[in-house]
């Protein structure tokens, strides 16, 4: 496990030394979606979607009540 971590950090260090712009663009390309997925708004959005009903009941129409004009 330790050798894997060392080799990974060695690779990242060499990538940063050779192509910093490419390294930063890949870093933001990977961490951007992760920040959105693990962000605090995700849990709130999921809970609000679960609270919404899937099917709404149809409106009750009475014979003496005309439909609303749009």
Secondary structure as UniProt FT lines:
FT   HELIX           2..18
FT   HELIX           20..38
FT   HELIX           40..51
FT   TURN            63..64
//
